[in-house]
Amino acid sequence: MRNFLKITDDERGSAIVIVLLIVALLTVVGIAARTTSTTEMMTVRNVILDRQDFYFTESGIYTVARSVDQGTGGFVVLDIDTPMILSAVTEGAAPLSQAGLGVTDEEWEAILTNYTDAAWPINNATEPGEYAYRVYYRGQGELPKGFGEKGSSSYVYSIVSRKQVSDGAGNVSGTTTIIDTGHRKIGPKASS
């Protein structure tokens, strides 16, 4: 019994065990910290890329919005009472409208929300980061508060822009960010 107590009272080697436990604990903490920081870096990178796509797409909307109803080179409304896709017009052709196509309301809505339409105009087909856009004239709307002038009308547009990736030959291989905005132009009152 005395030999047993003598062996258990002997504390030689306990420092090595404690040091090994501390080293193991620090190793686990280090690996966890490295994994966490790598994940955080990847998350931040993805957020930055998403924000860049968003701002690129948003700038496309405002670039296109400036040319809405500006006459030559712009998206001109020919009939203020007919909703139409203005950006689908080829030279000398009429704007794309539900009445012109003779489609149902559901088919027209599908045309308006077709984000993979390769016929969308694009800013530059040779750039890897191009944006495509669609300008849709929705018709006349209510004048916003403060615009109660008798000689003014409100014309409502939707402009959708998307950042896309293409192979340089106009083939869209994927889209990233899509932004759909509403725009309003205040202009001279339309004669009925």
N, C-alpha and C positions, 0 to 999 in steps of 0.2 A: 504494500500500500504506500509506503514511503517513497519507493521508486516511482510510482505513478504520479504522486504529488510533485516530486522533484522534476519530472519531465514536463508536467503542465505548468510549473512555475518558471520554467526556462523560457525567456523571451527572445532568445537569439533567433535571428531570421525574420522576425515580425516586421522589421523596417523594410525589408525587401518586398514582402507581401503588400504592405501599405503603399509603397512606391509603385509597384506594378498595378495596383488597383487605381491609383491616381492617374497614371499614364494611360491606362485603358479608358478611364472616364474622359480624360482630355482628348483622346483620339476620337471617341464617339462624338463629343461636342464639336470638334473640328470638322469631322465629316458632315455632320448635320448643318453646321454653319456654311460650309462650302456648297452643299446641295441647295440650301435656301437661297444663297446669294446668286447661284447660277439660275435658279428658277426666277428670281426677281429680275435679273438682267434680261432674260428672255421675255418676260412679261412687259417690261419697260420698252424693249425694242419693238414688240408687237403694237403697243399703244402708240409709239411714235410713228410707225408705218401707217397705222389706221388714221391717225390725225393728219398725216401728210396726204393720204388719199382723200380724206374728207375735204381738206382745204383746197386741194387741186380740183375736185369735183365742184365745190362751191364757187370757185373762181370761174369755172366754165359756165355756170348758171348766170353769173352777173355779166360775163362777157357777151353771152347770147342775149340776155335781157336788154342790154343797151341797144341792140339792133331790131327789137320788136317794133313793128309798124313804123319803120323809118324810111319807107319808100324803097328806092332801088337798092338792092343788096340786103334789105331787111325782110322781115316776115310780115307781109302786108295782108291785112284783112280786107277781102273784097266784098263780103256780105256780113254786116254786123249782126244779123239775126241768126246766122248759122254757125254752130260750133264746128271747128275744123282743125285738123292737124296742119299747121303752117309749114313745119320743117320738112314735110314729106313731099314738097312741091319740087318737081323737076322743071327745067327751063321750058316755059310755054305751057305747062300743065296747070290744071286747077288744083287748089288745095284739097286735101283728103278730108271728106266729110261723110257723115253717116248717110245722108240723102244721096250723095254722089255714088256711094258704094252699094246702096240698096241693101244694107244689112240690118239685122235686128239689134235691139238695145244691148243684148248680151254679147253679140258678136262685136259690136262697136266698142263696148267696154273692154273686151279682150284685146282689141287692136290698140286701145289707148294704154293698156298696161303690159304690152308685149316688150319686155326689157331685153329680149335677145334678138330683136329685129336688126338684121345686118344692114338694113337700108337707112339706119339712123345716120344723119350727117356727123362727121367727126372733124376735129380740128386739124389733125395731121396724121395720116395713115402710116407714115414712116417712123413715127416716134413710138417708143415702147410704152410711154405713159400718155395715152391720148384720152380725150373725153369725147363721148358722144352725147347728143342732146336731142330733145324733142320739144317743140313749142306747140302748145295746144290752146287755141282761142276758145274760151268757154261761153262767151257771149257778153251781153251787157249786165251789169250788176248795180247794186245800190251805191250811191255816193257815200263815201265815208263821212263821219261827222266833221263838220267844219268846212265841207265842200258843198254847201247848199246853194251854190250859184245856179241861176236858172239856165245859163247857157252851157252847162257842162254835163258830160256823161261819163260813166265809169265802164271801162272795158276790162274784162277779167281774163287772165291767162294762167295756164299752168306751164311751168318749164321744168322738165325732168333732165337731169344730167347724170351721167355715169362715167366713172373712170373705168377704162377697160384695157385689156391686154390683147394685142393682135399680132399676127405674124408679119406685118408690113405689107401684106397683099390684100388687106381688108377683111381677113377671116378672124372673127372674134373668138379667142380661145378661152375667155373667162372675163367676168366682170367682178369688180371689187366693191366700190361704194356707189350707191344710187341715192340721189337726193331729189325729192319732188317738192317744188315750192309753188306758191301762188303769187301772182303778180297782178298789179292793177295799174292801168294807165288812165289818167283823167284827161279828157280831151273835149273838143267842141261837141255840143249836143247833136246827136244824130237826128236827122229829119225823118219822120215816120211817114 
